[in-house]
Amino acid sequence: MQFLKIDDLVSEKMKTYAPIIVRIAISFLWFGKEQLMNAEAWTGLIPESVISISGMSALSFVYSNAISEIIFGILLLVGFFTRLSAIFLALKLFGIMFIIGYNDVGVRDFGLAMATLSIFLYGADAWCLDKFLEKKNTTSSTL
């Protein structure tokens, strides 16, 4: 019975830190950096249909994807526009999964998309800049 009390205590304590653990912004930053540094290596993953629809070269598509992942990854990391950043990244990943299909990249992106979707559904946590600014605005409006 003592273990159940300890387990409940740890569980309650982890609820505070779970969103920051799930905040997967670092993976977006890493993939964005990799795409900028080795763009030619990533062009092979872009299907011809995407290139023809977008009107961009595969290299330009990789660069624009990398820049968007870095920008929204930074926003997600610091927790600024948390929900907007999370839904953008989740929808982008779901789109990649739809285009690429069921393979190792699609399965990986499914996991990342579901984690990012959970951040969107949860919203800003105690560690987000959004919460800090919200508290600051509430405090200044009451004065």
Stockholm file with secondary structure:
# STOCKHOLM 1.0

chainA/1-143         MQFLKIDDLVSEKMKTYAPIIVRIAISFLWFGKEQLMNAEAWTGLIPESVISISGMSALSFVYSNAISEIIFGILLLVGFFTRLSAIFLALKLFGIMFIIGYNDVGVRDFGLAMATLSIFLYGADAWCLDKFLEKKNTTSSTL
#=GR chainA/1-143 SS CHHHHHHHHHHHHHHHHHHHHHCCHHHHHHHHHHHHHTHHHHGGGSCHHHHHHHCSCHHHHHHHHHHHHHHHHHHHHHTSSHHHHHHHHHHHHHHHHHHHCSSHHHHHHHHHHHHHHHHHHHCCCTTSHHHHHHHHHHHHHHC
#=GC SS_cons         CHHHHHHHHHHHHHHHHHHHHHCCHHHHHHHHHHHHHTHHHHGGGSCHHHHHHHCSCHHHHHHHHHHHHHHHHHHHHHTSSHHHHHHHHHHHHHHHHHHHCSSHHHHHHHHHHHHHHHHHHHCCCTTSHHHHHHHHHHHHHHC
//
